[in-house]
């Protein structure tokens, strides 16, 4: 009670909501028609229905269209109609869930716990007619113990809720009548929605069909729950809802993970199968408490079904795929979560990669599935996983904290089993496996050698810089010579990486997936090879300056001003070398797993600075134009490789080909209307004979070329869902023109 010594009057006041509040709440809680339809079908599941018939009648016309959802569940008596539909936010199912009381017939746990499913109707149309006939199921026999001899009809006019009236002033009509829609022994509920808010298209019907096709999980008690869709204007979309891809998946994992994180699984491939048991916590830092000891997951036990597909066109026929099925895979791919047989959105939707397939695939493209290659089902329940809670808007689980992250970590570790099984099962020549492993070991060794050499070079340059500050010319000369010797050592290492990879890839009949790891490592060697030339040139310049000072000192001609000028020049060259070493760091094998937001213009300018010696030597005019600021999420080493390979090609052709006027390289960066980089030179252009195969491995017109540079560029960009293409129209220079397009953020 509010107390004040100066009170003149007092009293109490109640909230009195306007009728339009229901519309506002529905608009916020139910984001689109797909979610609205799913929420209404969930009510049928809660009513122990076996079958739901969804009819979409003349829905391309708002004024004539009708949506009907009819089920064969237990229906509602008059009292329940008055309570369930007329009391918004009534948690009429909360008590059942609080004591873990399942439905009488199928033992299902109710899904609608916040009493907001009715708002879905408002999202779809202005008028609702509820027709329902109630029956009582016997918990033991699962049969009908009582069937009502009347139907209840409730009519809700949505227009009334947009008027400037109070909610308690709105009246809705109901009647009871002899069964008319549910005749004989029929029972259930029919929702008839009219006055549609949207003119439906075939695309929207397809989205609803696809959404409903993933509503019932094939591994839960919902296997007896069927949904039929009938759209009279779209007969091609009318059929029982099912997922046709699961029967033809070449790779399949079925697993049960207990509350200790131990998985029992069976696994199948095209030609063989396996089964076993594995503790998914082992090898995961996520569960490690101390050496040899892992904590118990807190998410609870769950089931997992994981289907994986080969998307390469040459594999389609072998595995029963075609364009239509690939298009369907594009829509249905991803791993969904089901609670008690019903889907929890948005997991598995387009753009939702909660198991980080695509992010992990960048690290091991030949081994990890991409999110567009999998259809998966994680099965949880309210009874076994009580700590996995819904967000308040009912669209997803609360992901902050240990519970959800435990579920994610276990599911990721389970996918590793199928990924490893697939990798070792892929058909290739028997001799290839050993040689591929040998090649990978050689390349990794060479890459680490480059990293160690770069580190020692940097140390010598730091010592040389210190000697300069102390005026010790002899020490400067000694450390620069050591640094140059280290740079020389890196050249055989990169040559070994390059030649060994090229020979093996040419000899081995490996699939595109299998060579990705090797190609990625080969790219490091190729980039390091180009960069060591720049290092060698700068180190040579510094050594020559030191030699000149030595000669002047020996002849007694060196004055303080001359020595100082030469030392300043040497210091400048050392700064260049140190900058070059720093540029190499993102390419180190150990650092190529992280991504960051990069300013593309800054990266382009850093590469221009790095190759300043070559640019000056070849007399190239480089223009970098930023029409608008472009930032992309990438690994820095990957973006450096992209620019390095494009620049390397341009340097070669601008040096060997005749150009019209001064050799030029132009880089245009823009954010709008698309996120693009245009890279162009005025060299000899692209030979028409190789144009359509330019991004294939080993295709080149260079006399001593390897044909891997642009293939690696394309491979890197594809891992980030970016594309590179030859620009034939709208060229900005007369030679080779490339356009790189990055995907828009979702």
Helices and strands as residue ranges (DSSP letters): H 21-29, H 33-46, E 51-57, E 66-71, H 78-86, H 94-98, H 119-124, E 125-133, E 135-137, E 144-147, E 151-157, G 158-162, G 167-169, E 173-177, E 188-196, H 202-213, G 221-224, E 226-231, G 235-237, E 239-240, G 246-248, E 251-257, E 262-268, E 273-279, E 288-290, E 293-294, E 302-308, G 313-315, H 323-332, E 334-339, E 342-344, H 357-363, G 371-373, E 374-380, H 402-425, H 430-470, H 473-507, H 512-554, H 560-585, G 589-591, E 596-599, H 600-610, H 612-618, E 621-626, E 631-634, H 636-656, E 664-670, E 675-681, G 691-693, H 709-719, E 723-726, E 737-742
